Structure formats: structure tokens, C-alpha cells
């Protein structure tokens, strides 16, 4: 690779990165090929994670030297269209485009639906992104105005050049069945035929009143002649077209000029573009197009690539393109040269055009919400796999729990637990904790976080590896290898059981996990009451699930028949703590006390620094998808914690 880089020229041109399969994975342009390509391999330049992945796959670099910036734009555009490299910005929906082609090399032009612009001599309308509606409208208009199923051209018939084989063919079936059917091309003079073609072109350009009038006249004519089935078929055609026409919405603007209003909304690596195509003050179509951003490029570059890719495939240029992002002057010059157009660009910040830009953004958001689910889950699965590698996790973090603390001057302290599964919120598993270990007015986020984690993790806690609980009738013994550490004695009564005594050797201090696991050996009983003579700290009892009661015989009870909380009994693959080293350390302590091995990180808000349990810390780029998922979890935990704190304060006021 070093030899390749040494031999690169310092000229403007287009470069192609090649992988081991000899496939082009990225195409780019540069004013100086040597500087641009070498920048990818310079260790001093920080690359995004996506760039790092791509760079590792490059085994060869090919290039083409050009004489001008315009030539590099043209060559790059054509090569991207041809090869569709996986790491380039690509317009994904162009395969769904549809065009209306009007032939121009004959006196009686024909209409065709096509996927691409292939014949430079023909006139095209499109692209249309609402393909089904477009096809339906074309089908109706074709049936209303003309039908040429016979496949014999008009010129052939008029010039008498029909072959013997063609003469034997019957006239089209529709003509036989319906003498009043809209005419065959042979029945029309040249001027009438061209007028019909123009009516159809006008319809697809938003001028639809004439079409509706023609259909209604024909419907009433059939009804008058008592041909009710034909009248009903025309009524259905009118209704279908009206549904299409309804999408053409009048917009109150101060200009009658032709505009394309463009805005976009991004989710992860996908950009959802919306184009409001306005002609003479009317939206004739809203086009929604998906663009992939595989290398996490800047928004301005995404927009430029979209403009080039879309407008080199369209046949209808506006006078103005209005965007939310300012377009560079040199790009505009090259764009108009490539498209052979004279389009002017505007950036709308205030006024009517700004409102239209906002409308395009709203439409892009709706389009994103409707269409993002399938690819988004696939992309998020990829991000989770990358997260596992980056954070050196034990497994792919399919279930992630995030924790935050909220209080107001030390009052109503709440801990929030939010859950994401497969990078999507699982709100049914959200939980919150009323923090009990603090005095009123006391502020201690470390202690609060430790309590919340301990209370949550106790449900999946485990004994230490060398500890074992053995039940023999009403006695439960805790042993470490052969050494007896503690002995729990229970007494069975009618409906409940009493924990009568706990004996432990001097070396062993009773912990929450052991107490809870010993009691769970008697799950067939509804409740376990604690003998008053047993001396256990209130914190251990609280964490084990014992509740304080007013009873002459007992002070604490453990309810064993509570419905299991499914959220608490699921083991997370990753725990995220909102905070820095201190919060992470106190949370680790709770994890250790529960004898669990679960990956844990924290994120400190000021610089969005990610802290690992091995004391490493690092920062990710703002557009990094791993950071975005971590931030989403952290922000959701923060929101949920504040909500619970606010609710508690409101309840107190009431």
C-alpha cells in the first residue's frame, strides 16, 4: 500500500478503493489525489469507526486524473451510478422510480411506463415515487383516450404497408366489444391525437380539471343512454383519479414560480428526503426518497450527493431549489453543468418558503417513522455487535439497563431503571426505586446508586462460587467447602413459617444474598416471619425483601407469594450508569456483593466520556452510532427519574 501511495499524482481526479474481492467499495473525488488518499492512512488523523472498518478492507487504489473540478464531479457521479459502492452515499429508492415516456420520433406518439430514462429523443415525465398510483392513473387514462393493442403502427396503416399476415389479424378485442369505446389511433387526425397526449401530460403535471371534465361528460352520456354498467365504470375511474388528485394540495405562496422544496430527516445511517414539487403554487407531488450514509458523512455532503443523484435522473427541472442547508457556490456551478440546467438555489430561514421547508421536514419525519423499522433493526443489530467489540463485552448487549438518580435538594430521591432490548425501548420493563438509605435532605448519588443496584440485582443474585446452601428438614446450612459458616433454623406453623434463629461462626458476616436464598428454600409457604430475638441490620433485611410490620409477636415479614417481577428476573447483558467514575465504582460494589458478572459502563455528561470498569475511558465522535444508543438510554433514564421525582412531590402537595 505504501508503494501505491507514493506513486499517486498531486493532480485533481477520482479515486477508487478496491477490496480483496476486486470490488470497488468506495469512490471519491479530490483536488489533490495524493493528499486526499494519503489522509485515509495517516495515523495522526482521527478516523470515524466506519472509516476504520473500510480502510482495513482496502487492498488497492485506482484513480483517474481529470483536468477540472467539473470533470471530477461528472466522473464520480457516473462511476457511483454504475458500481454503487457499499461505502458511498447512495440513493436507495431509485429502483422504485417510474417515468412516463412519450415518443417523439413519430407523428402519432405513444406512451409507455418505464423504470429508467433510456431514449434521449423521447420526452419523459418523472420520476414518480408513488409508483402504484402512477400506474393506476396511467392505466385509466390509457383506457379512456386510446388503445392500440393491435401493435400495427399508424404510419404503417396509412401508407398501405400492411403485410398479408397483419391483414389477417382481427381488430382489437375492445373495439369489437364496444363500438363507442374511445378511438383507435386510426380514427383520429394528427391534431386531435396530439391534444389528447397534451391532456395526459397536463394531468401528470398537476393540471387535472380537464381530465375530470372529460370523464364526467362520458359518464353522463352513458347514463343518458341507459348504459349503466359503463357509466358506473367511469364513476369508479373518476373516484380513483380523485384520490390521486387529493394529494395535490394547494399551497398559499407569494410566488407562482416552479419550486422544489427539499428537506430531510435522519435516523442512524439513513437519511429520509422529502421533495415538495410545486408548480404554479400547487404541490403536484410529494416525493420521498431514502439515502444511505455508510461512512457517517456530514449533512451538507449528503445533501450534495442526493441532489446530483436525483436530478441526473429527473426530466422536470424547477426554476428554484429551496433547502434548509446553504449550498456552496462551486457545487451549484458544477451541478448545473452536469444537469445541463440553470437552476437557482435558495436557503429559506424565514417567510413562506421557510414554512414549506418545515413542511418538507415534517413529511420526511412521517416517511421515516413509517419505513424505518425493518432496516433500523438490522442496522441496530450491527451497532450492537460493534458495541460488543469496542467495549470488550462478554456478549452482544441485546438487553441493556440504564440507571439514573433524581432528587430536589435531597428530597424525594428516586432511582430510575430503563430497559432497551435490541436497541429499542422496552417500557413495560421500566422500574423505579424510592431510595430509603438517605436521611431527608441528604444528597449522596453514590449511596443512592448502590442501593438501587443492590435492590434490583438481588433478584438474579448468586451465592459465592465456593458457598453452598443445604436444606435438611427445617434446617438450612451454609457451607464453604466442608466448613460450616451459618445455620438457619425454621419452624413450620399452619399458614406460615418462622425464621427462629441464625447461628454463624465468628469469621462469617451474614449478607443479603445468603439470607434471601435460605428463605427461598421454603417457597411453598406464603410468608416467613422473623423471630424478634434475631439481630440483623435493617439494611440487610430491606435488601432481602423483608417488610416491617406492627405485630405483637413479630417485627418483620417476608412475603414469598408476591407475583414474580419478570423485568427483575431477566439478566441484563450490559448495565449503563449515568455518571462518572464515582457512580460506576459504587455500582460495581453492588454487582460484586450480588456475586454477578455483568458488563458495566458509565457515561459522564459534560464531555460524554465513557468509563469502563478497568478504569479506561474514551470519547466517541458525536455522530458515532454506539454513542447515540448510549446517549438515548442515558437520556431516557434521566427523563424517567425526573418524572418519578416530580410525581412524588405532587403527591405530597395534594
C-alpha positions as CSV (number, residue, x, y, z in Angstrom):
1,X,0.0,0.0,0.0
2,X,2.9,2.4,0.8
3,X,4.2,2.0,-2.8
4,X,0.7,2.8,-4.2
5,X,0.5,5.9,-2.0
6,X,4.0,7.1,-3.1
7,X,3.1,6.9,-6.8
8,X,-0.2,8.9,-6.5
9,X,-0.1,12.2,-8.5
10,X,-0.9,15.5,-6.9
11,X,-3.5,16.2,-9.6
12,X,-7.3,16.5,-9.4
13,X,-9.1,13.3,-10.1
14,X,-11.3,10.4,-8.9
15,X,-10.0,7.6,-6.8
16,X,-11.5,4.1,-6.2
17,X,-10.8,1.8,-3.2
18,X,-10.6,-1.9,-4.1
19,X,-11.1,-4.8,-1.6
20,X,-9.7,-8.3,-1.7
21,X,-12.5,-9.5,-4.0
22,X,-11.5,-6.9,-6.5
23,X,-14.8,-5.0,-5.9
24,X,-15.0,-1.2,-5.6
25,X,-16.0,-0.3,-2.1
26,X,-15.7,3.5,-2.2
27,X,-15.4,6.2,-4.9
28,X,-14.3,9.7,-4.1
29,X,-13.0,12.9,-5.9
30,X,-10.2,15.1,-4.9
31,X,-8.4,18.3,-6.0
32,X,-5.2,16.6,-4.9
33,X,-5.3,12.8,-5.2
34,X,-2.0,12.3,-3.3
35,X,-3.1,14.4,-0.3
36,X,-6.6,13.1,-0.1
37,X,-5.9,9.4,-0.4
38,X,-2.9,9.5,2.0
39,X,-5.1,11.2,4.6
40,X,-7.1,7.9,5.0
41,X,-3.9,6.1,6.0
42,X,-2.4,8.8,8.2
43,X,-2.3,7.6,11.9
44,X,-2.3,11.2,13.1
45,X,-5.7,11.9,11.5
46,X,-8.6,10.5,13.7
47,X,-11.0,8.5,11.5
48,X,-14.5,7.5,12.3
49,X,-15.2,3.9,13.2
50,X,-16.9,3.4,9.8
51,X,-13.8,4.8,8.0
52,X,-11.6,2.5,10.1
53,X,-13.6,-0.6,9.1
54,X,-13.5,0.5,5.4
55,X,-9.7,1.3,5.5
56,X,-8.9,-2.2,6.8
57,X,-10.6,-3.7,3.7
58,X,-8.6,-1.6,1.1
59,X,-6.0,-3.7,-0.8
60,X,-5.6,-1.5,-3.9
61,X,-6.3,2.1,-5.0
62,X,-7.1,3.0,-8.6
63,X,-7.5,6.5,-9.9
64,X,-8.3,8.7,-12.9
65,X,-6.7,12.1,-13.4
66,X,-9.1,14.8,-14.7
67,X,-8.4,18.4,-16.0
68,X,-11.1,20.2,-14.0
69,X,-13.4,20.1,-11.0
70,X,-16.4,19.7,-13.2
71,X,-14.9,16.6,-14.8
72,X,-14.3,15.0,-11.4
73,X,-17.9,15.6,-10.4
74,X,-19.1,14.0,-13.7
75,X,-16.8,11.0,-13.5
76,X,-17.6,10.4,-9.7
77,X,-21.3,10.6,-10.4
78,X,-21.2,8.2,-13.3
79,X,-19.0,5.7,-11.5
80,X,-21.1,5.7,-8.4
81,X,-24.2,5.1,-10.5
82,X,-22.5,2.3,-12.3
83,X,-20.8,0.5,-9.4
84,X,-23.0,1.5,-6.3
85,X,-20.1,1.0,-3.8
86,X,-21.2,0.0,-0.4
87,X,-19.5,2.8,1.5
88,X,-20.7,5.7,-0.8
89,X,-23.8,7.8,-0.2
90,X,-26.4,6.0,-2.2
91,X,-30.0,6.9,-3.2
92,X,-31.8,3.6,-2.4
93,X,-35.2,4.2,-3.8
94,X,-34.2,4.9,-7.4
95,X,-35.1,1.3,-8.3
96,X,-38.7,2.2,-7.5
97,X,-38.8,5.2,-9.8
98,X,-41.3,5.3,-12.7
99,X,-41.4,7.5,-15.7
100,X,-43.9,8.3,-18.4
101,X,-42.2,8.2,-21.8
102,X,-43.7,10.0,-24.8
103,X,-42.2,9.0,-28.1
104,X,-41.2,12.0,-30.3
105,X,-39.9,10.4,-33.5
106,X,-43.4,9.7,-35.0
107,X,-46.5,11.7,-35.9
108,X,-48.7,9.8,-33.5
109,X,-46.6,9.5,-30.3
110,X,-47.1,6.6,-27.9
111,X,-47.0,6.5,-24.2
112,X,-45.0,4.0,-22.1
113,X,-44.3,3.4,-18.4
114,X,-40.6,2.9,-17.9
115,X,-38.1,2.5,-15.0
116,X,-35.2,4.5,-16.4
117,X,-34.5,7.3,-18.9
118,X,-33.1,5.4,-21.8
119,X,-34.2,7.2,-25.0
120,X,-32.8,10.7,-25.3
121,X,-35.1,11.5,-28.2
122,X,-38.3,10.8,-26.1
123,X,-39.9,13.2,-23.6
124,X,-40.1,11.9,-20.0
125,X,-42.3,12.9,-17.1
126,X,-40.9,11.8,-13.7
127,X,-39.5,10.2,-11.8
128,X,-42.6,9.3,-9.8
129,X,-42.0,7.7,-6.4
130,X,-45.7,6.8,-5.7
131,X,-45.4,4.1,-8.4
132,X,-48.7,2.3,-7.8
133,X,-50.8,5.5,-8.0
134,X,-48.9,6.5,-11.1
135,X,-49.5,3.1,-12.8
136,X,-53.2,3.2,-11.9
137,X,-53.7,6.7,-13.3
138,X,-51.8,5.8,-16.5
139,X,-54.0,2.7,-16.9
140,X,-57.2,4.7,-16.5
141,X,-56.2,7.4,-18.9
142,X,-54.9,4.9,-21.4
143,X,-58.3,3.2,-21.4
144,X,-60.2,6.5,-21.6
145,X,-58.4,8.1,-24.5
146,X,-57.0,5.4,-26.7
147,X,-56.0,1.7,-27.1
148,X,-53.5,0.2,-29.6
149,X,-53.5,-3.5,-28.7
150,X,-53.2,-4.4,-32.4
151,X,-49.5,-3.5,-32.4
152,X,-49.8,-2.0,-36.0
153,X,-48.4,1.5,-36.2
154,X,-50.5,4.4,-37.6
155,X,-47.9,5.2,-40.3
156,X,-47.9,1.6,-41.5
157,X,-51.8,1.6,-41.9
158,X,-51.9,5.0,-43.7
159,X,-49.1,4.1,-46.1
160,X,-50.8,0.8,-47.0
161,X,-47.8,-1.2,-46.0
162,X,-49.7,-3.8,-44.1
163,X,-48.4,-7.4,-44.6
164,X,-50.7,-10.3,-45.5
165,X,-50.1,-11.7,-42.0
166,X,-51.2,-8.3,-40.4
167,X,-54.3,-8.1,-42.6
168,X,-55.5,-11.5,-41.3
169,X,-55.3,-10.2,-37.7
170,X,-58.7,-9.1,-36.3
171,X,-59.2,-5.6,-35.0
172,X,-58.6,-5.3,-31.2
173,X,-61.0,-7.1,-28.9
174,X,-62.0,-3.9,-27.1
175,X,-63.1,-2.3,-30.4
176,X,-65.2,-5.3,-31.3
177,X,-67.0,-5.4,-27.9
178,X,-67.5,-1.6,-27.6
179,X,-68.2,0.4,-30.7
180,X,-68.4,3.5,-28.5
181,X,-65.0,2.9,-26.9
182,X,-62.5,5.7,-27.1
183,X,-61.0,5.7,-30.6
184,X,-58.3,3.6,-32.1
185,X,-55.3,5.7,-33.5
186,X,-56.6,5.1,-37.0
187,X,-59.8,7.1,-36.2
188,X,-58.0,10.3,-35.1
189,X,-56.4,13.1,-37.0
190,X,-53.0,14.3,-36.0
191,X,-54.1,17.4,-34.2
192,X,-56.8,15.6,-32.1
193,X,-54.3,12.9,-31.1
194,X,-51.7,15.5,-30.0
195,X,-54.3,17.3,-27.9
196,X,-55.1,14.0,-26.1
197,X,-51.4,13.5,-25.4
198,X,-51.2,17.0,-24.0
199,X,-54.2,16.5,-21.7
200,X,-52.4,13.4,-20.2
201,X,-49.1,15.4,-19.8
202,X,-51.0,18.2,-18.1
203,X,-52.6,15.7,-15.7
204,X,-49.2,14.4,-14.6
205,X,-48.0,18.0,-14.2
206,X,-50.9,18.8,-11.8
207,X,-53.4,20.3,-14.3
208,X,-56.3,17.8,-13.7
209,X,-59.6,19.7,-14.2
210,X,-59.8,19.0,-17.9
211,X,-59.4,15.2,-17.4
212,X,-62.2,15.2,-14.8
213,X,-64.5,17.1,-17.0
214,X,-64.0,14.7,-19.9
215,X,-64.7,11.7,-17.7
216,X,-67.8,13.2,-16.2
217,X,-69.2,14.1,-19.6
218,X,-68.6,10.5,-20.8
219,X,-70.2,9.1,-17.6
220,X,-73.4,11.3,-18.0
221,X,-73.6,10.3,-21.7
222,X,-73.6,6.6,-20.9
223,X,-76.1,7.1,-18.1
224,X,-78.4,9.1,-20.5
225,X,-78.2,6.2,-23.0
226,X,-79.0,3.8,-20.1
227,X,-75.6,2.1,-20.3
228,X,-75.4,2.0,-16.6
229,X,-72.5,-0.5,-16.3
230,X,-70.3,1.7,-18.5
231,X,-71.5,4.8,-16.5
232,X,-70.6,3.0,-13.3
233,X,-67.1,2.1,-14.6
234,X,-66.5,5.8,-15.4
235,X,-67.7,6.8,-12.0
236,X,-65.1,4.4,-10.5
237,X,-62.4,5.8,-12.7
238,X,-63.3,9.4,-11.5
239,X,-63.2,8.3,-7.9
240,X,-59.8,6.6,-8.3
241,X,-58.3,9.7,-10.0
242,X,-59.8,11.9,-7.3
243,X,-57.9,10.0,-4.7
244,X,-54.7,10.8,-6.7
245,X,-55.8,14.4,-7.2
246,X,-56.4,14.9,-3.5
247,X,-52.7,14.5,-2.9
248,X,-52.1,17.7,-5.0
249,X,-52.6,20.3,-2.3
250,X,-52.9,24.0,-2.9
251,X,-50.2,26.0,-1.0
252,X,-50.6,29.7,-0.4
253,X,-47.3,31.3,-1.5
254,X,-46.3,34.7,-2.8
255,X,-44.8,33.3,-5.9
256,X,-46.1,31.4,-8.9
257,X,-42.6,30.2,-9.8
258,X,-41.7,26.5,-10.1
259,X,-40.0,25.3,-6.9
260,X,-38.6,22.1,-5.4
261,X,-38.6,22.3,-1.6
262,X,-36.1,19.8,-0.2
263,X,-35.5,18.7,3.4
264,X,-34.5,15.5,5.2
265,X,-34.7,13.7,8.5
266,X,-32.0,11.2,9.6
267,X,-32.2,8.1,11.8
268,X,-28.9,6.3,12.3
269,X,-27.2,6.0,9.0
270,X,-30.3,6.5,6.9
271,X,-31.5,9.9,5.5
272,X,-35.1,10.3,4.6
273,X,-35.5,13.0,1.9
274,X,-38.8,14.7,1.1
275,X,-39.3,16.8,-2.1
276,X,-42.3,19.1,-2.4
277,X,-42.7,19.6,-6.1
278,X,-44.5,22.9,-6.5
279,X,-45.7,24.1,-9.9
280,X,-47.6,27.4,-10.2
281,X,-48.4,27.5,-6.4
282,X,-49.6,23.9,-6.3
283,X,-47.9,20.8,-4.8
284,X,-48.2,18.4,-7.7
285,X,-46.3,15.6,-5.9
286,X,-44.5,14.8,-2.7
287,X,-41.6,12.6,-3.4
288,X,-40.0,10.6,-0.5
289,X,-36.6,9.0,-1.1
290,X,-34.2,7.0,1.1
291,X,-30.5,7.7,1.1
292,X,-27.8,5.7,3.0
293,X,-24.9,7.3,4.7
294,X,-22.5,4.4,5.1
295,X,-19.5,6.5,6.2
296,X,-21.3,8.9,8.6
297,X,-20.6,11.9,6.2
298,X,-21.6,15.5,7.1
299,X,-25.2,16.6,6.3
300,X,-24.0,19.0,3.6
301,X,-22.2,16.3,1.7
302,X,-25.2,14.0,2.0
303,X,-27.4,16.8,0.5
304,X,-25.0,17.5,-2.4
305,X,-24.8,13.8,-3.3
306,X,-28.5,13.5,-3.2
307,X,-29.0,16.5,-5.4
308,X,-26.6,15.1,-8.0
309,X,-28.0,11.6,-8.0
310,X,-31.7,12.7,-8.1
311,X,-31.5,15.5,-10.7
312,X,-29.4,13.5,-13.1
313,X,-32.4,11.1,-13.2
314,X,-35.3,13.6,-13.5
315,X,-36.8,15.2,-16.5
316,X,-38.6,18.1,-14.7
317,X,-36.3,20.8,-13.5
318,X,-37.7,23.6,-11.3
319,X,-36.6,27.2,-11.5
320,X,-35.5,27.2,-7.8
321,X,-34.4,24.5,-5.4
322,X,-35.1,25.6,-1.8
323,X,-33.2,23.9,1.1
324,X,-32.6,24.3,4.8
325,X,-28.8,24.0,4.4
326,X,-26.8,26.5,2.3
327,X,-25.3,25.1,-0.8
328,X,-21.7,26.1,-1.9
329,X,-21.4,28.2,-5.0
330,X,-18.8,25.9,-6.7
331,X,-21.2,23.0,-6.2
332,X,-24.1,24.9,-7.8
333,X,-21.9,25.7,-10.9
334,X,-20.9,22.1,-11.3
335,X,-24.4,20.9,-10.6
336,X,-25.9,23.0,-13.4
337,X,-23.2,21.9,-15.8
338,X,-23.8,18.2,-15.1
339,X,-27.6,18.5,-15.3
340,X,-27.4,20.9,-18.2
341,X,-29.8,23.2,-16.3
342,X,-29.9,26.7,-14.9
343,X,-31.5,26.1,-11.5
344,X,-31.1,28.7,-8.8
345,X,-30.7,27.7,-5.1
346,X,-32.1,29.4,-2.1
347,X,-31.7,28.7,1.7
348,X,-35.0,29.5,3.4
349,X,-34.8,30.8,7.0
350,X,-37.9,33.0,7.3
351,X,-41.2,33.6,5.4
352,X,-43.4,31.4,3.3
353,X,-40.6,29.3,1.8
354,X,-39.3,28.6,5.3
355,X,-42.7,27.2,6.2
356,X,-42.6,25.0,3.1
357,X,-39.1,23.7,4.2
358,X,-40.6,22.9,7.6
359,X,-43.5,21.1,5.9
360,X,-41.0,19.0,3.9
361,X,-39.2,18.2,7.2
362,X,-42.5,17.0,8.8
363,X,-43.2,14.9,5.8
364,X,-39.7,13.4,5.9
365,X,-40.2,12.5,9.6
366,X,-43.5,10.8,8.8
367,X,-41.9,8.9,6.0
368,X,-39.0,7.9,8.3
369,X,-41.4,6.6,11.0
370,X,-43.3,4.5,8.5
371,X,-40.4,3.0,6.8
372,X,-37.5,2.8,9.3
373,X,-38.5,-0.2,11.4
374,X,-37.1,-3.0,9.2
375,X,-33.8,-1.6,8.2
376,X,-33.4,0.2,11.6
377,X,-33.5,-3.1,13.5
378,X,-31.0,-4.6,11.1
379,X,-28.7,-1.6,11.5
380,X,-29.1,-1.5,15.3
381,X,-28.1,-5.2,15.5
382,X,-24.9,-4.3,13.6
383,X,-24.3,-1.5,16.0
384,X,-24.8,-3.8,19.0
385,X,-22.2,-6.2,17.5
386,X,-19.8,-3.3,17.1
387,X,-20.5,-2.2,20.7
388,X,-19.5,-5.6,21.9
389,X,-16.2,-5.4,20.2
390,X,-15.5,-1.7,21.1
391,X,-16.4,-2.1,24.9
392,X,-14.9,-5.7,25.0
393,X,-18.2,-7.1,26.4
394,X,-18.8,-10.8,27.1
395,X,-21.8,-10.9,24.8
396,X,-23.8,-8.8,22.3
397,X,-25.8,-6.4,24.6
398,X,-29.3,-7.3,23.5
399,X,-30.8,-6.3,26.9
400,X,-29.3,-3.1,28.3
401,X,-30.4,-1.5,31.6
402,X,-29.6,2.1,32.4
403,X,-29.8,3.8,35.8
404,X,-30.1,7.4,37.0
405,X,-30.8,9.3,40.2
406,X,-33.1,12.3,40.6
407,X,-33.9,14.4,43.7
408,X,-34.8,18.0,44.6
409,X,-32.4,19.3,47.2
410,X,-32.1,15.8,48.7
411,X,-35.8,15.2,48.9
412,X,-38.0,12.5,47.2
413,X,-34.8,10.8,45.9
414,X,-35.7,8.3,43.1
415,X,-33.6,5.9,41.1
416,X,-34.8,5.0,37.6
417,X,-34.2,1.8,35.7
418,X,-34.9,1.9,31.9
419,X,-34.5,-1.1,29.6
420,X,-33.7,-1.4,25.9
421,X,-34.0,-4.7,24.1
422,X,-32.3,-5.0,20.7
423,X,-31.6,-1.2,20.9
424,X,-35.3,-0.4,21.3
425,X,-37.1,0.9,24.5
426,X,-39.0,-1.8,26.4
427,X,-41.2,0.4,28.5
428,X,-43.0,-2.4,30.2
429,X,-39.8,-3.3,32.0
430,X,-39.0,0.2,33.3
431,X,-38.9,0.4,37.1
432,X,-38.1,3.0,39.8
433,X,-36.9,2.8,43.4
434,X,-37.7,5.0,46.4
435,X,-34.3,5.5,48.0
436,X,-34.5,4.5,51.7
437,X,-30.9,4.7,52.9
438,X,-30.7,8.5,52.9
439,X,-31.9,10.9,55.6
440,X,-34.3,13.7,54.5
441,X,-32.3,16.4,52.7
442,X,-29.2,14.2,52.4
443,X,-27.6,14.2,48.9
444,X,-25.5,11.2,48.1
445,X,-25.7,9.9,44.5
446,X,-23.1,7.2,45.1
447,X,-25.0,5.7,48.0
448,X,-28.3,6.0,46.1
449,X,-27.0,4.2,43.1
450,X,-25.5,1.4,45.2
451,X,-28.9,0.9,46.9
452,X,-30.8,0.9,43.7
453,X,-28.5,-1.6,42.0
454,X,-28.4,-3.9,45.1
455,X,-32.2,-3.9,45.3
456,X,-32.5,-4.7,41.6
457,X,-29.8,-7.3,41.3
458,X,-30.8,-9.3,44.3
459,X,-33.4,-11.0,42.1
460,X,-30.7,-12.5,40.0
461,X,-28.0,-12.6,42.6
462,X,-25.9,-15.7,43.3
463,X,-24.1,-17.3,46.2
464,X,-20.3,-17.1,46.1
465,X,-18.8,-19.8,43.9
466,X,-17.4,-21.8,46.9
467,X,-20.6,-21.3,49.1
468,X,-23.4,-23.8,49.2
469,X,-26.8,-23.9,50.9
470,X,-28.0,-27.4,52.1
471,X,-31.6,-27.9,53.4
472,X,-32.3,-30.8,55.8
473,X,-35.9,-30.7,57.0
474,X,-36.3,-27.3,58.8
475,X,-32.5,-26.5,58.9
476,X,-30.6,-24.8,56.2
477,X,-26.8,-24.8,56.4
478,X,-24.4,-22.6,54.6
479,X,-21.1,-24.3,53.9
480,X,-17.8,-23.2,52.3
481,X,-16.3,-26.5,51.1
482,X,-16.6,-28.5,54.3
483,X,-16.6,-25.5,56.7
484,X,-20.0,-24.6,58.3
485,X,-20.4,-20.8,58.0
486,X,-24.0,-20.4,59.2
487,X,-27.1,-22.3,60.2
488,X,-30.7,-21.1,59.7
489,X,-33.5,-22.8,61.8
490,X,-37.1,-22.5,60.6
491,X,-40.3,-23.6,62.4
492,X,-43.3,-24.6,60.4
493,X,-46.7,-23.3,61.5
494,X,-50.1,-23.7,59.9
495,X,-50.0,-21.0,57.2
496,X,-46.6,-19.5,57.6
497,X,-43.1,-20.3,58.7
498,X,-40.9,-18.6,61.3
499,X,-37.2,-18.0,61.0
500,X,-36.4,-18.8,64.6
501,X,-32.6,-18.5,64.8
502,X,-29.4,-17.8,62.8
503,X,-26.1,-19.2,64.1
504,X,-22.9,-18.2,62.3
505,X,-19.2,-18.6,63.1
506,X,-17.1,-15.5,64.0
507,X,-15.5,-15.3,60.6
508,X,-18.7,-15.0,58.7
509,X,-20.9,-11.9,58.4
510,X,-24.5,-12.5,57.2
511,X,-25.2,-10.9,53.8
512,X,-28.4,-10.1,51.9
513,X,-28.0,-12.8,49.2
514,X,-27.5,-15.7,51.7
515,X,-30.5,-14.6,53.8
516,X,-32.7,-14.3,50.7
517,X,-31.6,-17.7,49.2
518,X,-32.0,-19.5,52.6
519,X,-35.6,-18.2,52.9
520,X,-36.4,-19.2,49.3
521,X,-35.8,-22.8,50.3
522,X,-39.4,-22.6,51.8
523,X,-41.2,-21.2,48.8
524,X,-44.3,-23.4,49.5
525,X,-45.2,-21.1,52.4
526,X,-46.8,-17.7,51.8
527,X,-44.9,-15.8,54.4
528,X,-41.8,-16.1,56.6
529,X,-41.8,-14.2,59.9
530,X,-38.6,-13.2,61.6
531,X,-38.1,-14.0,65.3
532,X,-37.7,-10.8,67.4
533,X,-34.5,-12.2,69.0
534,X,-32.6,-12.4,65.7
535,X,-30.4,-9.3,65.3
536,X,-29.9,-8.4,61.7
537,X,-29.3,-4.9,60.3
538,X,-32.3,-3.1,58.8
539,X,-30.4,-2.6,55.5
540,X,-29.8,-6.3,55.1
541,X,-33.5,-7.0,55.8
542,X,-34.7,-4.4,53.4
543,X,-32.4,-5.6,50.7
544,X,-33.6,-9.2,51.2
545,X,-37.2,-8.1,50.9
546,X,-38.4,-8.2,54.5
547,X,-41.1,-5.6,55.4
548,X,-41.6,-4.0,58.8
549,X,-45.0,-4.8,60.4
550,X,-46.9,-3.9,63.5
551,X,-47.4,-7.2,65.3
552,X,-47.0,-8.2,68.9
553,X,-45.1,-11.4,68.1
554,X,-43.0,-10.3,65.0
555,X,-41.4,-7.2,63.6
556,X,-40.5,-8.3,60.1
557,X,-42.1,-10.5,57.4
558,X,-41.0,-11.8,54.0
559,X,-43.8,-12.4,51.5
560,X,-42.9,-15.3,49.3
561,X,-46.1,-15.3,47.3
562,X,-45.7,-12.0,45.5
563,X,-46.0,-12.3,41.8
564,X,-42.5,-12.5,40.3
565,X,-41.4,-9.3,38.6
566,X,-40.4,-10.6,35.1
567,X,-38.3,-7.5,34.5
568,X,-36.2,-8.1,37.6
569,X,-35.7,-11.8,36.9
570,X,-34.2,-11.1,33.4
571,X,-30.4,-10.8,33.4
572,X,-29.0,-7.7,31.5
573,X,-26.2,-8.1,29.1
574,X,-24.9,-4.6,29.9
575,X,-25.6,-2.0,32.6
576,X,-25.1,1.7,31.9
577,X,-24.7,4.2,34.8
578,X,-25.4,7.9,34.3
579,X,-22.4,9.5,35.9
580,X,-18.6,9.3,36.1
581,X,-16.0,7.2,38.0
582,X,-17.7,7.5,41.4
583,X,-21.1,6.3,40.3
584,X,-19.6,3.5,38.4
585,X,-17.5,2.4,41.4
586,X,-20.5,2.3,43.8
587,X,-22.5,0.3,41.2
588,X,-19.6,-2.1,40.7
589,X,-19.6,-2.7,44.5
590,X,-23.3,-3.7,44.4
591,X,-22.6,-6.0,41.5
592,X,-19.8,-7.7,43.4
593,X,-22.0,-8.0,46.5
594,X,-24.5,-9.9,44.4
595,X,-21.8,-12.2,43.1
596,X,-22.7,-11.3,39.5
597,X,-20.5,-11.0,36.4
598,X,-22.3,-8.4,34.2
599,X,-20.6,-5.9,31.9
600,X,-21.0,-2.3,33.2
601,X,-20.0,1.1,31.9
602,X,-20.9,4.7,32.8
603,X,-21.2,7.9,30.7
604,X,-20.3,11.3,32.2
605,X,-22.5,14.0,30.6
606,X,-20.0,17.0,30.4
607,X,-17.8,15.6,27.7
608,X,-19.8,12.4,27.0
609,X,-16.9,10.4,28.4
610,X,-17.4,6.6,28.6
611,X,-15.8,5.0,31.6
612,X,-15.1,1.2,31.7
613,X,-14.7,-0.9,34.8
614,X,-11.0,-1.5,34.1
615,X,-10.5,2.3,34.6
616,X,-10.1,3.0,30.9
617,X,-12.1,6.0,29.5
618,X,-12.6,7.4,26.0
619,X,-14.7,9.7,23.9
620,X,-16.5,8.8,20.7
621,X,-17.3,11.1,17.8
622,X,-20.7,12.9,18.1
623,X,-22.1,11.0,15.1
624,X,-21.0,7.6,16.3
625,X,-23.9,5.2,16.4
626,X,-22.7,3.5,19.6
627,X,-22.6,6.8,21.4
628,X,-26.1,7.7,20.1
629,X,-27.5,4.5,21.6
630,X,-25.7,5.1,24.9
631,X,-27.0,8.7,25.0
632,X,-30.5,7.6,24.1
633,X,-30.5,5.2,27.1
634,X,-29.0,7.8,29.4
635,X,-31.5,10.5,28.4
636,X,-34.4,8.1,28.8
637,X,-33.3,7.1,32.3
638,X,-32.9,10.8,33.2
639,X,-36.4,11.6,31.9
640,X,-37.9,8.7,33.7
641,X,-36.1,9.6,37.0
642,X,-37.2,13.2,36.9
643,X,-40.8,12.2,36.1
644,X,-41.0,9.9,39.2
645,X,-39.4,12.6,41.4
646,X,-41.9,15.2,40.1
647,X,-44.9,12.8,40.7
648,X,-43.7,12.2,44.3
649,X,-43.6,15.9,45.0
650,X,-47.0,16.5,43.5
651,X,-48.5,13.7,45.6
652,X,-47.1,15.3,48.8
653,X,-48.6,18.7,47.8
654,X,-52.0,17.1,47.3
